[in-house]
């Protein structure tokens, strides 16, 4: 009698039931909003959907980790950040994070791209995707993990990813427009700030505050992240001092708690910062005043006028208020933070985005096709290869006798340098294979015999291809460049 086999479902029963319930509810939501284009589909069985549905918005998330990707989406939902797209790629047997970024670069539903990346399967594909995002004017905020040896080892076991040298990844990502973040909070802060698509390329910060302490905190953070806070012009400071003699109009602009009694002070200080200080970004610290039933209405009226008058400025508020008040400020075009340091970091990041977008991609030089030898060349042959690639060296000759050395020195001009040439000797000076400051024929002839004798004693097994005679140069700047091969990005050069 043939035994019956039981076919296991692809997902557990609870997951199938939940997905069916979620799909039906999502359809109902789409019918109510009548804007199905703003609601993307999250192909996932994560239980984070039990909390609530993702909000529609212009932020897309691509993650190499499924669980961490849904974590990002869940935190974004808690923060009220609309994420229209979530793509998680796992071990990337087919679709990669680079593919997702490239698709988002061309999608009308996404203006801001967030990415969690462990390692790169195809460096060229990632670079092409990042270049496409920059060309489309879409910032990429990437949490690239595997900085530490422990993290790199964990990445290898998690998604079989080679993380490579983190310094190389940092340089490549920066070159192609990525704003690298250190944690989830920073990623979502930057994505939140980028939703307005105001990216001041020549960023500067003016801080208007009712608290001297908050101004100091913001100034310290601006210094730390390299965000300029120029001082207000002297004439403007005199004018503001006349309005409020005990205020501080330099920058930060402290209009003190007196602004709570006379809201026109806050308005005049803020307008002066924008008009006279010409700051591209403004941070207003009004703390719980913004949520006060008695003071908030006048403050909102003032801020709305300023927002309408200066639509190109990045305006951020540091306030404490309930969700309804916060949303009202956000809908009016303000960034809202509860912490001044986080606000400053986000503002600085928007300036970096602006600089990245304003920077034209570097055109790669056209290089000749140089065929590399099968074995490592000696110094003379290596310089010949470099010369074919357009990298010149000092004039030199390879010689095989003392008389050839004398003739070469006379041709090149004194003083000259003489060096042993051998594919087996890397550090020539360590074994006595270099002579400097040779100023006449006698010293050249003596140096030839001396080098051969010394090298013969210190490296008797080395193959000798000859001795190099080169014109000795002076007056330049000595530079050293190391060439290595990164596991991910291939050959890299470092100074």
C-alpha positions as CSV (number, residue, x, y, z in Angstrom):
1,X,0.0,0.0,0.0
2,X,1.4,3.3,-1.1
3,X,2.0,5.8,1.8
4,X,0.3,9.2,1.4
5,X,2.5,12.2,1.5
6,X,1.6,15.6,2.9
7,X,2.7,18.7,0.9
8,X,3.8,21.5,3.3
9,X,2.5,25.0,2.5
10,X,4.9,27.6,1.3
11,X,4.0,29.8,4.3
12,X,2.5,28.8,7.6
13,X,-1.2,29.1,7.9
14,X,-1.1,32.3,10.0
15,X,1.0,34.0,7.3
16,X,-1.3,33.0,4.5
17,X,-4.3,34.2,6.4
18,X,-2.7,37.4,7.3
19,X,-1.6,38.1,3.7
20,X,-5.1,37.5,2.5
21,X,-6.6,39.8,5.1
22,X,-3.9,42.5,4.4
23,X,-4.5,42.3,0.7
24,X,-8.3,42.8,1.1
25,X,-7.8,45.7,3.5
26,X,-5.2,47.3,1.2
27,X,-7.7,47.2,-1.6
28,X,-10.3,48.9,0.6
29,X,-7.8,51.5,1.5
30,X,-7.0,52.1,-2.2
31,X,-10.7,52.5,-2.9
32,X,-11.1,55.0,-0.1
33,X,-8.1,57.1,-1.2
34,X,-8.7,56.7,-4.9
35,X,-4.9,57.1,-5.3
36,X,-3.6,53.7,-6.0
37,X,-0.4,55.1,-7.7
38,X,0.7,56.4,-4.3
39,X,0.4,53.0,-2.6
40,X,3.1,50.5,-3.5
41,X,3.1,46.7,-2.9
42,X,5.4,45.2,-0.3
43,X,6.1,41.6,-1.3
44,X,6.7,40.3,2.2
45,X,5.2,38.2,4.9
46,X,6.7,40.2,7.8
47,X,4.5,40.6,10.8
48,X,5.3,44.3,10.9
49,X,2.2,44.7,8.7
50,X,0.1,43.8,11.7
51,X,1.1,47.2,13.3
52,X,-0.2,49.3,10.4
53,X,0.2,49.7,6.7
54,X,3.1,51.7,5.2
55,X,2.1,55.3,4.4
56,X,2.2,56.5,0.9
57,X,5.2,58.8,0.2
58,X,8.2,59.5,-2.0
59,X,10.8,57.4,-0.1
60,X,11.9,54.0,-1.3
61,X,13.8,51.4,0.7
62,X,16.2,48.8,-0.7
63,X,17.8,46.4,1.7
64,X,20.1,43.4,1.4
65,X,18.6,42.1,4.7
66,X,14.9,41.1,4.7
67,X,14.3,41.6,8.4
68,X,16.3,44.8,8.6
69,X,14.6,46.2,5.6
70,X,11.2,45.6,7.1
71,X,12.5,47.1,10.3
72,X,13.4,50.3,8.4
73,X,9.9,50.3,6.9
74,X,8.3,49.8,10.4
75,X,10.4,52.6,12.0
76,X,9.5,54.8,9.1
77,X,5.8,54.1,9.6
78,X,6.1,54.9,13.3
79,X,7.7,58.2,12.4
80,X,5.0,59.0,9.9
81,X,7.4,58.8,7.0
82,X,5.8,57.6,3.7
83,X,7.7,54.8,2.0
84,X,6.1,53.8,-1.3
85,X,8.5,51.0,-2.1
86,X,10.4,48.3,-0.1
87,X,12.7,45.8,-1.9
88,X,14.7,43.3,0.1
89,X,17.2,41.1,-1.8
90,X,18.7,38.7,0.7
91,X,21.6,36.7,-0.7
92,X,21.0,38.3,-4.1
93,X,20.9,35.1,-6.2
94,X,19.2,37.3,-8.9
95,X,18.0,40.8,-7.9
96,X,20.4,43.0,-6.1
97,X,20.2,46.2,-4.1
98,X,21.9,47.9,-7.1
99,X,19.0,46.7,-9.3
100,X,16.5,48.2,-6.8
101,X,18.4,51.5,-6.7
102,X,18.6,51.7,-10.5
103,X,14.8,51.0,-10.8
104,X,14.0,53.6,-8.1
105,X,16.2,56.1,-10.0
106,X,13.8,55.8,-12.9
107,X,10.5,55.6,-10.9
108,X,8.1,58.5,-10.6
109,X,7.0,57.2,-7.2
110,X,10.4,57.6,-5.5
111,X,12.3,60.9,-4.9
112,X,14.5,59.7,-2.0
113,X,16.3,56.3,-1.8
114,X,17.3,54.6,1.4
115,X,19.6,51.5,1.2
116,X,21.0,48.9,3.6
117,X,24.0,47.2,2.1
118,X,26.3,44.5,3.4
119,X,28.5,43.8,0.4
120,X,28.5,44.3,-3.3
121,X,28.0,41.4,-5.8
122,X,28.7,43.6,-8.8
123,X,30.6,46.8,-8.2
124,X,30.0,48.1,-11.7
125,X,26.3,47.5,-11.5
126,X,26.1,49.4,-8.2
127,X,28.2,52.3,-9.6
128,X,25.9,52.5,-12.6
129,X,22.8,52.6,-10.4
130,X,24.2,55.3,-8.1
131,X,25.1,57.4,-11.2
132,X,21.6,57.0,-12.5
133,X,20.2,58.2,-9.1
134,X,22.4,61.2,-9.1
135,X,21.5,62.0,-12.7
136,X,17.8,61.8,-11.7
137,X,18.4,64.2,-8.8
138,X,17.6,61.6,-6.2
139,X,19.8,61.3,-3.1
140,X,20.9,57.9,-1.8
141,X,21.3,57.5,1.9
142,X,23.1,54.2,2.6
143,X,23.8,52.3,5.7
144,X,26.8,50.2,4.6
145,X,27.6,47.7,7.3
146,X,30.7,45.5,7.8
147,X,33.0,48.4,8.9
148,X,34.6,46.2,11.6
149,X,36.3,42.8,11.2
150,X,33.5,41.3,13.3
151,X,30.8,43.0,11.2
152,X,32.5,41.8,8.0
153,X,32.6,38.3,9.3
154,X,28.9,38.5,10.2
155,X,28.1,39.8,6.7
156,X,29.9,36.8,5.1
157,X,27.8,34.4,7.1
158,X,24.5,36.3,6.7
159,X,24.3,37.0,3.0
160,X,27.7,35.5,1.8
161,X,28.8,39.1,1.1
162,X,32.4,40.2,0.7
163,X,32.5,43.7,2.3
164,X,36.0,44.6,1.2
165,X,38.0,47.4,2.6
166,X,35.7,49.9,4.3
167,X,37.9,52.9,3.4
168,X,37.7,51.9,-0.3
169,X,33.9,51.5,-0.1
170,X,33.7,54.9,1.7
171,X,35.7,56.6,-1.1
172,X,33.8,54.9,-4.0
173,X,30.3,55.6,-2.5
174,X,31.2,59.3,-1.9
175,X,32.6,59.7,-5.4
176,X,29.3,58.5,-6.8
177,X,27.0,60.6,-4.7
178,X,26.1,58.4,-1.7
179,X,25.4,60.0,1.7
180,X,26.6,57.3,4.1
181,X,24.7,57.1,7.4
182,X,25.7,55.4,10.6
183,X,22.4,54.1,11.9
184,X,18.6,53.8,11.3
185,X,17.8,57.1,13.0
186,X,20.2,59.1,10.9
187,X,19.0,57.4,7.7
188,X,15.4,58.3,8.4
189,X,16.2,61.8,9.6
190,X,18.0,62.5,6.3
191,X,15.2,60.9,4.2
192,X,12.6,62.9,6.1
193,X,14.5,66.1,5.4
194,X,15.0,65.2,1.8
195,X,11.3,64.8,1.1
196,X,11.1,68.6,0.5
197,X,13.7,68.4,-2.2
198,X,15.5,71.5,-1.1
199,X,19.2,70.9,-1.4
200,X,21.3,74.0,-0.8
201,X,24.6,73.5,-2.7
202,X,26.4,76.3,-0.8
203,X,24.9,75.6,2.5
204,X,25.1,77.8,5.6
205,X,23.1,77.8,8.8
206,X,21.4,80.6,10.7
207,X,20.0,79.6,14.1
208,X,17.3,81.7,15.7
209,X,16.6,80.7,19.3
210,X,14.8,81.7,22.5
211,X,17.4,79.7,24.4
212,X,21.1,80.6,24.6
213,X,21.8,77.0,25.5
214,X,20.1,75.5,22.5
215,X,22.1,77.9,20.3
216,X,25.3,76.6,21.8
217,X,24.3,73.0,21.2
218,X,23.4,73.7,17.6
219,X,26.7,75.6,17.0
220,X,28.8,72.7,18.5
221,X,27.1,70.2,16.2
222,X,27.5,72.5,13.2
223,X,31.2,72.7,13.8
224,X,31.4,68.9,14.2
225,X,29.7,68.2,10.9
226,X,31.4,71.0,9.0
227,X,28.3,73.1,8.4
228,X,29.3,76.8,8.2
229,X,27.6,79.3,10.5
230,X,28.9,82.7,9.4
231,X,28.4,85.7,11.7
232,X,25.7,88.2,10.8
233,X,26.8,91.4,9.1
234,X,27.8,94.2,11.5
235,X,25.0,96.6,10.3
236,X,22.3,94.0,10.9
237,X,23.7,93.2,14.3
238,X,23.5,96.9,15.2
239,X,19.9,97.1,14.1
240,X,18.9,94.0,16.0
241,X,20.6,95.3,19.1
242,X,18.5,98.4,18.9
243,X,15.4,96.2,18.9
244,X,16.6,94.0,21.8
245,X,19.6,95.4,23.6
246,X,20.2,92.2,25.7
247,X,19.8,89.9,22.7
248,X,22.6,88.2,20.9
249,X,22.4,88.9,17.1
250,X,25.7,87.4,15.9
251,X,24.7,83.8,15.0
252,X,23.2,82.0,16.8
253,X,20.6,84.8,17.0
254,X,19.2,84.7,20.5
255,X,16.0,86.7,20.7
256,X,15.6,85.4,24.3
257,X,12.3,84.6,26.0
258,X,11.2,88.2,25.4
259,X,10.1,87.0,22.0
260,X,7.3,85.2,23.8
261,X,5.9,88.5,24.9
262,X,6.6,90.2,21.6
263,X,6.4,87.8,18.7
264,X,7.5,90.5,16.3
265,X,11.0,90.1,17.7
266,X,11.1,86.5,16.6
267,X,9.9,87.5,13.1
268,X,12.4,90.3,12.7
269,X,15.3,88.2,13.9
270,X,14.3,85.4,11.5
271,X,13.8,87.7,8.5
272,X,17.2,89.4,9.2
273,X,18.9,86.0,9.3
274,X,17.5,85.2,5.9
275,X,17.8,88.6,4.2
276,X,21.0,90.0,5.8
277,X,22.7,86.8,6.8
278,X,21.8,85.1,3.5
279,X,21.8,81.7,5.2
280,X,20.6,79.0,3.0
281,X,19.2,77.0,6.0
282,X,17.4,78.3,9.1
283,X,16.9,76.4,12.3
284,X,14.4,78.0,14.8
285,X,14.4,76.7,18.3
286,X,11.0,77.4,19.9
287,X,10.7,74.2,22.0
288,X,7.3,73.7,23.7
289,X,6.2,77.3,22.8
290,X,5.2,75.8,19.4
291,X,2.7,73.6,21.2
292,X,1.3,76.2,23.6
293,X,-2.4,76.9,23.2
294,X,-1.9,80.6,23.9
295,X,1.4,81.2,22.0
296,X,1.3,78.8,19.1
297,X,-1.3,80.5,16.9
298,X,0.7,83.7,16.6
299,X,3.9,81.7,16.1
300,X,2.3,79.6,13.3
301,X,1.1,82.8,11.6
302,X,4.5,84.3,11.6
303,X,6.2,81.1,10.4
304,X,3.8,80.6,7.6
305,X,4.4,84.1,6.3
306,X,8.2,83.4,6.3
307,X,7.7,80.1,4.6
308,X,5.7,81.7,1.8
309,X,8.1,84.5,1.3
310,X,11.3,82.3,1.2
311,X,10.3,79.1,-0.6
312,X,13.9,78.2,-1.6
313,X,15.2,78.2,2.0
314,X,15.5,75.0,4.1
315,X,13.5,75.9,7.2
316,X,13.6,73.6,10.2
317,X,12.0,73.9,13.6
318,X,13.1,72.4,16.9
319,X,9.8,72.2,18.8
320,X,7.8,70.0,21.2
321,X,4.1,69.7,20.2
322,X,1.4,67.1,19.7
323,X,1.1,65.1,16.5
324,X,-1.6,67.3,15.0
325,X,0.5,70.5,15.5
326,X,3.6,68.8,14.2
327,X,1.9,67.6,11.0
328,X,0.5,71.1,10.4
329,X,4.0,72.5,10.4
330,X,5.3,69.7,8.2
331,X,2.4,70.2,5.7
332,X,3.3,73.9,5.6
333,X,6.8,73.1,4.5
334,X,8.8,72.9,7.7
335,X,11.1,70.2,9.0
336,X,10.3,69.4,12.6
337,X,12.8,67.9,15.1
338,X,12.7,67.7,18.8
339,X,16.5,67.7,19.1
340,X,18.7,70.5,17.7
341,X,21.7,68.3,17.1
342,X,19.7,65.9,14.9
343,X,18.2,68.9,13.1
344,X,21.7,70.3,12.4
345,X,22.9,66.9,11.1
346,X,20.0,66.6,8.7
347,X,20.4,70.2,7.5
348,X,24.1,69.5,6.8
349,X,23.3,66.3,4.9
350,X,20.9,68.3,2.6
351,X,23.8,70.6,1.8
352,X,26.0,67.6,1.0
353,X,23.3,66.4,-1.3
354,X,23.2,69.7,-3.0
355,X,27.0,69.7,-3.5
356,X,26.8,66.2,-4.9
357,X,24.1,67.1,-7.4
358,X,25.9,70.2,-8.4
359,X,29.2,68.3,-9.0
360,X,29.6,67.1,-12.5
361,X,30.6,63.4,-12.8
362,X,34.3,63.1,-13.6
363,X,34.9,61.9,-17.1
364,X,37.3,59.0,-17.2
365,X,40.4,59.7,-19.3
366,X,40.8,57.7,-22.5
367,X,43.8,55.4,-21.9
368,X,45.6,53.2,-24.4
369,X,45.1,49.5,-24.2
370,X,48.3,48.4,-22.5
371,X,49.0,44.6,-22.5
372,X,50.4,43.5,-19.2
373,X,53.1,40.9,-19.1
374,X,52.5,37.4,-17.7
375,X,55.0,37.9,-14.9
376,X,55.8,41.0,-12.7
377,X,58.1,43.3,-14.6
378,X,61.3,44.9,-13.2
379,X,61.5,48.6,-12.7
380,X,62.7,49.5,-16.2
381,X,59.9,47.4,-17.9
382,X,57.3,48.7,-15.4
383,X,58.2,52.3,-16.3
384,X,57.9,51.5,-20.0
385,X,54.4,50.3,-19.4
386,X,53.5,53.4,-17.4
387,X,54.9,55.6,-20.2
388,X,52.5,53.9,-22.7
389,X,49.7,54.8,-20.3
390,X,50.8,58.5,-20.2
391,X,52.7,58.5,-16.9
392,X,56.2,59.8,-17.6
393,X,59.3,59.1,-15.5
394,X,62.8,60.7,-15.5
395,X,64.9,60.0,-18.5
396,X,66.9,56.8,-18.0
397,X,68.9,54.1,-19.7
398,X,69.5,50.4,-18.8
399,X,73.2,49.4,-19.2
400,X,75.2,46.2,-18.9
401,X,78.8,47.5,-18.6
402,X,80.7,50.3,-16.9
403,X,81.4,52.0,-20.2
404,X,77.7,51.9,-21.2
405,X,77.0,53.5,-17.9
406,X,79.5,56.3,-18.5
407,X,78.0,56.9,-22.0
408,X,74.5,57.0,-20.7
409,X,75.4,59.5,-17.9
410,X,77.1,61.8,-20.4
411,X,74.0,61.6,-22.6
412,X,71.5,62.3,-19.8
413,X,73.6,64.9,-18.0
414,X,75.1,64.9,-14.5
415,X,74.3,64.4,-11.7
416,X,72.8,60.9,-12.2
417,X,71.4,58.0,-10.1
418,X,72.3,54.4,-10.6
419,X,70.1,51.4,-9.4
420,X,70.2,47.7,-9.8
421,X,67.5,46.2,-12.0
422,X,66.1,42.9,-11.0
423,X,62.6,41.3,-10.9
424,X,63.7,39.6,-7.6
425,X,64.7,42.8,-5.7
426,X,62.0,45.1,-4.5
427,X,63.8,47.3,-2.0
428,X,67.0,48.1,-3.7
429,X,68.5,50.5,-1.2
430,X,68.2,47.9,1.6
431,X,70.8,45.7,-0.1
432,X,73.1,48.4,-1.3
433,X,71.7,48.6,-4.9
434,X,71.4,52.4,-5.2
435,X,73.9,55.2,-5.6
436,X,73.0,58.9,-5.7
437,X,74.8,62.2,-6.6
438,X,77.1,60.8,-9.2
439,X,78.6,63.9,-10.7
440,X,81.4,62.7,-13.1
441,X,82.5,59.7,-15.2
442,X,84.8,58.3,-12.6
443,X,82.1,58.1,-9.9
444,X,79.8,56.5,-12.4
445,X,82.4,53.8,-13.4
446,X,83.1,53.1,-9.7
447,X,79.4,52.9,-8.8
448,X,78.8,50.4,-11.5
449,X,81.3,47.9,-10.1
450,X,80.4,48.7,-6.5
451,X,76.7,48.0,-7.0
452,X,77.3,44.7,-8.8
453,X,79.7,43.6,-6.0
454,X,77.4,44.6,-3.2
455,X,74.3,43.0,-4.6
456,X,76.2,39.9,-5.5
457,X,77.1,39.4,-1.8
458,X,73.7,40.4,-0.3
459,X,71.4,38.8,-2.9
460,X,73.4,36.1,-4.7
461,X,70.3,34.3,-6.1
462,X,68.7,37.4,-7.6
463,X,68.4,37.7,-11.4
464,X,70.2,40.8,-12.7
465,X,68.8,42.5,-15.8
466,X,71.3,45.3,-15.7
467,X,71.8,48.7,-14.0
468,X,69.6,51.7,-14.5
469,X,71.2,55.1,-15.1
470,X,68.8,58.0,-14.6
471,X,69.0,61.8,-14.5
472,X,68.9,62.9,-10.9
473,X,66.0,65.4,-10.4
474,X,65.7,67.9,-7.6
475,X,63.3,70.6,-6.4
476,X,60.1,68.6,-6.7
477,X,57.7,67.1,-4.1
478,X,58.2,63.5,-3.3
479,X,55.0,61.5,-3.5
480,X,54.3,57.8,-2.7
481,X,51.3,55.9,-4.2
482,X,50.4,52.4,-3.2
483,X,48.4,50.2,-5.5
484,X,46.2,47.5,-4.1
485,X,43.4,45.2,-5.2
486,X,40.2,45.5,-3.2
487,X,38.0,42.3,-3.0
488,X,35.0,44.2,-4.3
489,X,36.1,47.2,-6.4
490,X,39.3,45.8,-7.8
491,X,42.5,47.9,-8.3
492,X,42.7,51.0,-6.1
493,X,45.3,53.6,-5.6
494,X,46.2,55.3,-2.3
495,X,48.4,58.2,-1.6
